[in-house]
Amino acid sequence: MEVFDVDHGSTPSFDYLFKDVTYYANQSVSWYQSLDSLPDPSPMLPKGGGRGAGGQHGVAYDALLDNQGGDEITSTKEENKKSDANNKRRGAENKVEEEEEYWIWFKLPRDLQISIMRSISSFDRDYRNIRAVCRRWRSLAPPLRWIPDSEAIRYPWLVSFQIEDGIFNFYDPTSDFTYEMNTGASNPGILSSCEGWLLLAEGERSIYMLEPFRKITIDLPLVPKHFDNLNGHFFAIDKTTTCYHFTRINCTSSGQLRNLEFSSKRAAWARYSINGISFLSSWNNLVIFRGCVHCLDQVGRLGCIRTVGNRPTWVVLNKSQQLSFPSKVWQNFLVSFKDKLMSVIVGNSGGWVHVLKFNFSSLEWEQVDSLENLVLFVGRTSIAVEAEEERLRNKIFFPVFKKADGNNIIFYSLESGRFHSFKSENSYLDFHDSKDFKILSNCTWIQPGLIPTFR
Amino acid sequence: MASSIENNNEKLTLKSSDGEEFLVEKHVALQSTLLQNMLDSDCSSADVIPLPKIDARTLALVLGYCKKHADASSSKQGELNSFDSEFLKDMDMGALFNLVLAANFMEIKGLLDIAAQKIADTIKDKPHQEVREIFHVENDYTPEEEAAVREENRWAFEGFP
């Protein structure tokens, strides 16, 4: 392998990358300040709450509010509105008195109301509905605070960009909830993600990293001139505690394999050309496994870049294996989990889905019939997670949405061999019909390094 | 433990708010922390214990729950779980509310937890307008405030530092 050239750019500020996040972890900052300035129905409720302020039932401030009567709601809005509301409320009470023996919510002691609310997981979209019901319900369900926590959210979100509104969408497939965020990006190409960071491209040569949850941006040196457009290419990100490393492998039209790398240690791009090797890299994500970048070709051969001495060396692991599939491969994905390296190979429009596992002794792919308790999220970055919930086990999520039933993500079940969504009983053999299905392309899975909390 | 076996046949009488009396085996009554404390603090088991906040219908349900849980051994957790879900199945919201209040008053934690969870589950997958109707809660937001609460969900990360 020959080193073609090395392009030195300005050194980006990597201090941000390795900044200790415990500073944030110790703060519980309300993410929606203006709401806290709304008149609060319970004036004794400490604004902003605080971590650990809540217990099961016996929260200190809850106890203070226990005896809050039905007519104690005060509003700092105009007096007229207030008396109107009181009249209405009296009307409502009369109605309840007429319907004898009928229960009403606010007859429950406040600590019971709170314990009912706390039975609703803060991860659920239902939790967010609670606050929209009325003022007192809002006070029962404190605003979620997002606290950085690498372990907290088990399943990745799908991040995509809406050009019309200039916002990022973060879709949580397990709760079918979309968060939105404006970062001022104009039209970024989403290349890859790694541990809560996104690798984005603007235009042909500009590339940067974004930690969307804390909005930290790191500009990287321009990609070397006369290089292919970055958009649409895959990058593998290797993150250690001391550096970041991106790799891209692509194949030129003349069949030459190329490798573009960036290392934060050198703060420079390097590109290599690998001559005399027939390896048609396919439309698939790269994955870092056992410290090496791995890449699939169109017939399932697994290539990897190993560093021998100081020099990167290209190796194809399963040279002799010939894989055959029912029809042309549409996409394939590499995904690693602990010591397992798997590939998900998909026929046209999801007409068939094969899952393979690489056997590093025989150096061959082996068919996988069940993922057991794993759930895979495949795309530009593919992530495998051990699922706690039964409904997620042995499933593969693709960035494909069913347009009916409010745009739900679909997933493939290895058990049924079909695609399903959580919102419908129907299942589908493929996602061929573009009237029914939408395939998101400029998107990737990201593991949010945050936890929503109200405790 | 010997004393609890010895007391197994002892019974006490509970009186509901509407005057109905229930004869309960002591080990069943001990599921309630309230009754347990009363018995421990030397209230005579011969007395009728009035429960002025709990009507007969609810008390019958509560005692049914307590009996099942008192009689089942700890090894039958699976059976108890299916009893619990069957117990609350098809129960209307009024009965659930009464049950939560009774479980809270009588301090029966297990029953309180499952009944509270059951009420919470009715909120699941429902828009807030529908939740208001179910729970007879009046919308006291101004339109601006309501819009702001909804925006809160939309711009989830906007205020994050």
HADDOCK unambig.tbl for C-alpha pairs under 7 A between the chains (distance, minus, plus):
assign (segid A and resid 31 and name CA) (segid B and resid 156 and name CA) 6.99 0.50 0.50
assign (segid A and resid 31 and name CA) (segid B and resid 157 and name CA) 6.21 0.50 0.50
assign (segid A and resid 31 and name CA) (segid B and resid 158 and name CA) 6.54 0.50 0.50
assign (segid A and resid 31 and name CA) (segid B and resid 159 and name CA) 4.10 0.50 0.50
assign (segid A and resid 31 and name CA) (segid B and resid 160 and name CA) 4.68 0.50 0.50
assign (segid A and resid 32 and name CA) (segid B and resid 152 and name CA) 6.42 0.50 0.50
assign (segid A and resid 32 and name CA) (segid B and resid 159 and name CA) 5.10 0.50 0.50
assign (segid A and resid 33 and name CA) (segid B and resid 159 and name CA) 6.51 0.50 0.50
assign (segid A and resid 35 and name CA) (segid B and resid 148 and name CA) 6.88 0.50 0.50
assign (segid A and resid 85 and name CA) (segid B and resid 140 and name CA) 7.00 0.50 0.50
assign (segid A and resid 102 and name CA) (segid B and resid 94 and name CA) 6.74 0.50 0.50
assign (segid A and resid 103 and name CA) (segid B and resid 94 and name CA) 5.61 0.50 0.50
assign (segid A and resid 104 and name CA) (segid B and resid 135 and name CA) 6.59 0.50 0.50
assign (segid A and resid 104 and name CA) (segid B and resid 136 and name CA) 6.39 0.50 0.50
assign (segid A and resid 105 and name CA) (segid B and resid 135 and name CA) 5.77 0.50 0.50
assign (segid A and resid 105 and name CA) (segid B and resid 136 and name CA) 6.96 0.50 0.50
assign (segid A and resid 116 and name CA) (segid B and resid 116 and name CA) 4.96 0.50 0.50
assign (segid A and resid 116 and name CA) (segid B and resid 117 and name CA) 6.36 0.50 0.50
assign (segid A and resid 116 and name CA) (segid B and resid 119 and name CA) 6.95 0.50 0.50
assign (segid A and resid 116 and name CA) (segid B and resid 120 and name CA) 5.67 0.50 0.50
assign (segid A and resid 117 and name CA) (segid B and resid 120 and name CA) 6.57 0.50 0.50
assign (segid A and resid 119 and name CA) (segid B and resid 117 and name CA) 5.60 0.50 0.50
assign (segid A and resid 119 and name CA) (segid B and resid 120 and name CA) 6.19 0.50 0.50
assign (segid A and resid 120 and name CA) (segid B and resid 120 and name CA) 6.24 0.50 0.50
assign (segid A and resid 126 and name CA) (segid B and resid 123 and name CA) 6.91 0.50 0.50
assign (segid A and resid 126 and name CA) (segid B and resid 124 and name CA) 5.76 0.50 0.50
assign (segid A and resid 126 and name CA) (segid B and resid 125 and name CA) 6.28 0.50 0.50
assign (segid A and resid 128 and name CA) (segid B and resid 153 and name CA) 6.79 0.50 0.50
assign (segid A and resid 129 and name CA) (segid B and resid 127 and name CA) 6.65 0.50 0.50
assign (segid A and resid 129 and name CA) (segid B and resid 128 and name CA) 5.46 0.50 0.50
assign (segid A and resid 130 and name CA) (segid B and resid 128 and name CA) 6.72 0.50 0.50
assign (segid A and resid 131 and name CA) (segid B and resid 149 and name CA) 6.93 0.50 0.50
assign (segid A and resid 132 and name CA) (segid B and resid 128 and name CA) 6.11 0.50 0.50
assign (segid A and resid 132 and name CA) (segid B and resid 146 and name CA) 6.52 0.50 0.50
assign (segid A and resid 132 and name CA) (segid B and resid 149 and name CA) 5.91 0.50 0.50
assign (segid A and resid 132 and name CA) (segid B and resid 150 and name CA) 6.69 0.50 0.50
assign (segid A and resid 133 and name CA) (segid B and resid 128 and name CA) 5.26 0.50 0.50
assign (segid A and resid 133 and name CA) (segid B and resid 129 and name CA) 6.92 0.50 0.50
assign (segid A and resid 133 and name CA) (segid B and resid 132 and name CA) 6.16 0.50 0.50
assign (segid A and resid 133 and name CA) (segid B and resid 139 and name CA) 6.42 0.50 0.50
assign (segid A and resid 134 and name CA) (segid B and resid 138 and name CA) 6.86 0.50 0.50
assign (segid A and resid 134 and name CA) (segid B and resid 139 and name CA) 5.04 0.50 0.50
assign (segid A and resid 134 and name CA) (segid B and resid 140 and name CA) 5.66 0.50 0.50
assign (segid A and resid 134 and name CA) (segid B and resid 141 and name CA) 6.09 0.50 0.50
assign (segid A and resid 135 and name CA) (segid B and resid 140 and name CA) 6.42 0.50 0.50
assign (segid A and resid 135 and name CA) (segid B and resid 141 and name CA) 6.50 0.50 0.50
assign (segid A and resid 179 and name CA) (segid B and resid 154 and name CA) 5.81 0.50 0.50
assign (segid A and resid 179 and name CA) (segid B and resid 155 and name CA) 6.57 0.50 0.50
assign (segid A and resid 179 and name CA) (segid B and resid 156 and name CA) 5.82 0.50 0.50
assign (segid A and resid 180 and name CA) (segid B and resid 154 and name CA) 5.72 0.50 0.50
assign (segid A and resid 180 and name CA) (segid B and resid 155 and name CA) 5.34 0.50 0.50
assign (segid A and resid 180 and name CA) (segid B and resid 156 and name CA) 6.46 0.50 0.50
assign (segid A and resid 181 and name CA) (segid B and resid 155 and name CA) 5.97 0.50 0.50
assign (segid A and resid 181 and name CA) (segid B and resid 157 and name CA) 6.18 0.50 0.50
assign (segid A and resid 181 and name CA) (segid B and resid 158 and name CA) 6.39 0.50 0.50
assign (segid A and resid 213 and name CA) (segid B and resid 157 and name CA) 6.55 0.50 0.50
assign (segid A and resid 214 and name CA) (segid B and resid 160 and name CA) 6.47 0.50 0.50
assign (segid A and resid 214 and name CA) (segid B and resid 161 and name CA) 5.92 0.50 0.50
